Amino acid sequence: MRFIPFALALLLTASASAQSAPDPPEAQTIVDLARASGEVEATELPVGRPVGDGFDGGAVVVTAGEMEEALGELVREYQRTGRARVLRQSAVWVFPFGHTQPVLACAPLRASVVELEEGETVLGVVAGDTERFAVDLAATGRSGRTPLVVVKPLQYDVTTNLVVSTDRRVYHVTLDSAPRPSRASGTRRGGEDLNPQTRYARHVRFYYPDDALAALATEAATGAAAIRPTVASGDDEAVSLDDLTFAYEWSGDPVLRERVARVFDDGAHTYVQLARGRSGEAPVLYAIGPDGSREVLNYAYRPGRGGAGTYVADRVLDRADLVLGATVKKGPFGLFGRRQIERAVRIARVSR
């Protein structure tokens, strides 16, 4: 009976500790690019779990082409919403630099890689705990132009931070070594221990949405300045980067939608840029009136290489339609003739 007060004290201490535990961190948003649908879908990572390979139902495998397409879509989403999200390609986690605190979930006896931008020069690497984390430098890519920081924790259940300074920016990464796993599930019948598979992030890299927007704005301003005098508005003032608004979204025919590279305005004109693709008939741009009907629009069109081109409307458009007539075959191999269809994409200006 004399042990009861001691046990009760332990129980009360554990209860108090549980009540005073800090709130778990907010869940990171992960973007899974599904091969079957080709769509970018946001899912929530479980609260309080570090970001790492296999932490959310297994890896999603995409090709390099799908990765670049997904990153481009995330940059366009950032243009419209100001929200930069995280992307996962198989065992690679891609974080938006400057918009979230990357957590590298690592494990002893495993090497994890932090990949920097191609062409960056590493000026210094500082780890908060150099006794329990080993940090090395490596390189990859053409002529070793892509720097890598290789992290290897030496103990379980420890955490620290990593600071990497380059000639372009400073990276801050949280390093989390996994807790020691239970070996109960990794034991043979004879009692011999197996190496348990501790979950960890094998590879972390970054994309740079703000740099991408700055490059797009510079390119757009240059193109707008070159095209704008051709619009019969009598306004030949220089285009300023501060005047550009990319808050547009578009939907509709998937074939024509893929040709729209970007839409923006400078406060006086709306610009619709088409990506390179199959050359042929250029779509027609219509304004959408208050009653939802199409209206004839004054615009200039400047063709580019490989089917690319830029439309410059004579005013800022809240809604517009990009329309292209197409001929399709009826029946197998066109046995039942051909028919005309309309491919259309609706463009809308959104507020942020």
C-alpha positions in Angstrom: 0.0 0.0 0.0 2.9 2.4 0.6 3.7 2.3 -3.1 0.2 3.7 -4.1 1.1 7.4 -3.3 4.3 7.1 -5.3 2.4 5.6 -8.3 -0.3 8.3 -7.9 2.3 11.0 -8.0 3.8 9.6 -11.2 0.3 9.5 -12.8 -0.4 13.2 -11.8 3.1 14.2 -13.1 2.5 12.5 -16.4 -1.0 14.1 -16.7 0.4 17.6 -16.0 3.1 17.1 -18.6 0.6 16.1 -21.2 -1.6 19.1 -20.4 1.4 21.5 -20.6 2.8 20.1 -23.9 3.1 22.7 -26.6 0.6 22.7 -29.5 1.7 20.7 -32.5 3.0 22.7 -35.5 0.6 23.6 -38.3 0.3 21.0 -41.0 2.3 21.6 -44.2 0.4 21.5 -47.5 1.7 18.9 -49.9 0.9 18.8 -53.6 0.7 15.3 -55.1 0.9 15.1 -58.9 -1.1 12.0 -60.0 0.2 10.4 -63.2 -3.3 9.2 -64.2 -5.1 12.5 -64.1 -2.2 15.0 -64.6 -3.9 17.3 -62.1 -2.3 19.0 -59.1 -4.1 18.1 -55.9 -3.5 19.5 -52.5 -3.5 17.2 -49.5 -2.8 18.0 -45.8 0.1 16.4 -44.1 -0.8 14.9 -40.7 -0.4 17.5 -37.9 2.8 17.3 -35.9 4.5 15.0 -38.4 7.8 16.0 -40.0 8.0 16.3 -43.8 9.7 13.3 -45.3 9.5 10.6 -47.9 6.8 8.0 -47.1 5.2 10.1 -44.4 2.0 10.5 -46.2 0.9 7.3 -47.8 3.9 6.5 -49.9 5.8 8.3 -52.7 4.1 9.6 -55.9 6.2 8.9 -58.9 6.2 11.5 -61.7 8.4 12.1 -64.7 10.7 15.0 -65.1 8.3 16.6 -67.6 5.4 16.3 -65.2 7.5 17.9 -62.4 8.3 20.9 -64.5 4.7 21.2 -65.5 3.6 21.0 -61.9 6.1 23.6 -60.8 4.9 26.0 -63.6 1.3 25.5 -62.4 2.3 26.3 -58.8 4.1 29.5 -59.9 0.9 30.5 -61.8 -1.2 29.7 -58.7 1.2 31.9 -56.7 0.6 34.7 -59.2 -3.1 34.5 -58.6 -3.4 33.7 -54.9 0.0 34.6 -53.3 0.1 31.1 -51.8 3.2 28.9 -52.6 2.8 25.2 -51.9 5.1 22.2 -51.5 5.5 19.6 -54.2 6.6 16.0 -54.0 8.1 13.9 -56.7 8.7 10.3 -55.6 11.3 10.7 -52.8 12.0 14.3 -53.6 10.4 17.2 -51.7 10.3 20.6 -53.4 9.8 23.6 -51.1 9.1 27.1 -52.1 12.1 29.1 -50.9 11.2 31.8 -48.4 7.6 30.7 -47.9 7.9 27.8 -45.5 10.4 26.4 -43.0 11.7 23.1 -44.6 12.0 20.2 -42.2 14.5 17.5 -43.2 13.4 14.3 -41.4 16.6 12.3 -41.3 17.8 9.2 -39.6 21.1 7.6 -38.4 22.9 5.3 -40.9 21.1 7.3 -43.7 22.3 10.2 -45.8 19.9 12.9 -46.8 20.5 15.5 -49.4 19.6 19.2 -49.6 19.9 20.3 -53.2 20.5 24.0 -54.0 20.0 26.0 -57.2 22.1 25.2 -60.2 25.0 27.7 -60.5 24.9 28.8 -56.8 28.2 29.1 -55.0 28.2 27.9 -51.4 30.0 30.4 -49.1 29.4 28.7 -45.8 27.6 25.9 -44.0 26.8 26.1 -40.3 25.0 23.3 -38.3 23.8 24.1 -34.8 24.9 20.7 -33.5 28.1 19.4 -35.1 28.7 16.6 -32.6 25.5 14.7 -33.5 25.1 15.7 -37.1 27.7 15.3 -39.8 27.4 17.7 -42.7 29.3 17.4 -46.0 29.4 19.2 -49.3 29.0 17.5 -52.7 28.0 18.5 -56.2 26.0 17.2 -59.2 24.9 18.2 -62.6 26.8 19.6 -65.5 30.4 20.3 -64.5 29.2 20.0 -60.8 27.3 23.2 -61.0 24.5 22.1 -58.6 25.7 22.1 -55.0 24.5 19.5 -52.5 24.6 19.5 -48.7 24.6 16.0 -47.4 23.3 15.5 -43.8 23.9 12.4 -41.6 22.7 12.4 -38.1 24.8 10.3 -35.6 22.1 9.8 -33.0 18.4 9.2 -32.8 15.8 11.7 -31.5 17.8 14.9 -31.8 17.1 18.1 -33.6 19.1 21.2 -34.7 19.1 23.7 -37.5 21.2 24.1 -40.7 22.2 27.5 -42.2 23.7 27.5 -45.8 24.8 30.8 -47.2 25.4 31.2 -51.0 26.1 34.0 -53.4 22.4 34.3 -54.0 20.5 33.7 -50.7 20.6 32.1 -47.2 18.9 28.8 -46.6 17.5 27.8 -43.2 16.6 24.2 -42.7 15.4 22.3 -39.6 17.1 18.9 -39.1 15.1 16.3 -37.2 16.7 12.9 -36.5 14.0 10.2 -36.1 13.3 8.6 -32.7 14.9 5.2 -32.2 12.5 2.7 -33.8 11.1 -0.3 -32.0 12.9 -3.5 -33.1 10.0 -5.7 -32.2 8.7 -5.6 -35.8 12.2 -6.3 -37.2 13.1 -9.6 -35.5 13.5 -13.0 -37.1 12.1 -16.2 -35.5 15.4 -17.0 -34.0 15.5 -13.7 -32.2 18.1 -12.1 -34.5 17.5 -8.3 -35.0 16.9 -6.8 -38.4 17.5 -3.3 -39.5 14.1 -1.5 -39.2 13.2 0.9 -42.0 13.2 4.3 -40.3 11.2 6.9 -42.3 13.3 9.7 -43.5 13.5 12.3 -46.3 16.1 11.3 -48.9 16.2 14.5 -50.9 15.0 18.1 -50.5 15.2 20.8 -53.1 13.7 24.2 -53.7 11.8 26.2 -56.3 11.8 30.0 -56.2 8.4 31.5 -56.9 9.4 35.1 -56.3 12.4 34.9 -58.6 10.2 33.2 -61.2 7.6 36.0 -60.9 10.3 38.7 -61.2 11.6 37.0 -64.4 8.1 36.7 -65.8 7.4 40.4 -65.0 10.6 41.5 -66.6 9.9 39.4 -69.7 6.3 40.6 -69.8 7.2 44.3 -69.4 9.8 44.0 -72.2 7.3 42.3 -74.5 4.5 44.8 -73.5 6.8 47.7 -74.2 7.6 46.3 -77.6 4.0 45.6 -78.6 2.1 48.4 -76.8 2.7 51.2 -79.4 1.0 49.1 -82.0 -2.3 49.4 -80.2 -4.3 52.4 -81.3 -4.7 54.0 -77.9 -2.4 56.9 -78.2 -0.6 55.9 -75.0 3.1 55.2 -75.6 4.3 55.5 -72.0 6.9 53.0 -70.8 5.6 49.9 -69.0 6.5 49.7 -65.4 6.9 46.4 -63.5 4.9 47.8 -60.7 1.9 48.3 -63.0 1.7 44.6 -64.1 -1.1 42.4 -62.7 -1.0 38.7 -63.2 -4.3 38.0 -61.3 -6.0 36.0 -64.1 -7.2 32.5 -64.4 -8.5 30.6 -67.4 -10.4 27.4 -68.0 -12.1 25.6 -70.9 -11.0 23.4 -73.8 -7.9 21.5 -72.6 -6.1 21.7 -75.9 -6.5 25.4 -76.3 -6.0 26.0 -72.5 -2.5 24.5 -72.7 -1.5 27.1 -75.3 -2.2 30.0 -72.9 1.1 30.7 -71.3 0.2 33.8 -69.2 -2.3 36.6 -69.0 -1.6 40.0 -67.4 -2.4 43.7 -67.7 -0.5 46.9 -67.1 -3.5 49.0 -66.0 -4.3 50.0 -69.6 -4.1 46.9 -71.7 -4.6 43.1 -71.2 -2.0 40.8 -72.7 -2.6 37.2 -73.5 0.6 35.2 -74.4 0.4 31.9 -76.2 3.1 29.3 -75.7 4.9 27.6 -78.5 3.0 24.8 -80.1 1.6 23.7 -83.4 1.5 26.7 -85.7 -1.8 27.3 -87.6 -4.8 29.5 -87.3 -4.6 32.0 -84.5 -7.5 32.0 -82.0 -9.8 35.0 -81.9 -10.0 37.1 -78.7 -13.5 38.4 -77.6 -14.5 40.6 -74.7 -17.4 39.3 -72.6 -20.1 41.9 -72.0 -22.2 42.5 -68.9 -24.9 40.2 -70.2 -22.4 37.4 -70.8 -22.3 37.7 -74.6 -19.2 38.0 -76.7 -18.3 41.4 -78.0 -16.0 42.3 -80.8 -12.7 43.5 -79.4 -10.0 45.8 -80.8 -6.6 44.1 -80.2 -3.2 43.7 -81.8 -1.7 40.3 -82.3 2.1 39.8 -82.6 3.0 36.3 -83.8 6.1 34.7 -82.4 8.2 31.6 -83.2 6.8 28.1 -83.2 3.2 29.1 -82.9 3.7 31.5 -80.0 2.2 34.9 -80.0 0.8 37.8 -77.9 -2.6 39.5 -77.9 -2.8 43.1 -76.7 -6.3 44.3 -76.0 -7.2 48.0 -76.2 -8.3 48.0 -72.6 -8.2 46.0 -69.4 -10.5 42.9 -69.7 -12.4 41.5 -66.8 -13.6 38.6 -68.8 -12.7 37.4 -72.3 -13.0 34.3 -74.5 -10.2 32.9 -76.7 -11.9 31.0 -79.5 -10.6 28.7 -82.2 -12.6 26.9 -84.8 -11.5 23.3 -85.5 -12.4 20.5 -87.9 -12.7 17.0 -86.4 -13.4 13.6 -88.0 -16.7 11.9 -87.5 -16.6 8.1 -86.8 -13.6 5.8 -87.0 -11.0 7.1 -89.5 -13.3 9.8 -90.6 -15.7 7.4 -92.4 -18.7 9.7 -91.6 -17.1 12.9 -92.8 -16.0 15.9 -90.7 -17.6 18.5 -88.6 -16.7 21.9 -87.3 -16.3 22.4 -83.5 -15.4 25.4 -81.4 -12.6 25.3 -78.9 -12.9 28.1 -76.3 -11.1 29.2 -73.2 -12.7 31.7 -70.7 -10.2 34.2 -69.2 -11.2 36.0 -66.0 -9.6 38.7 -63.9 -9.6 37.7 -60.2 -9.1 39.9 -57.2 -6.4 39.0 -54.6 
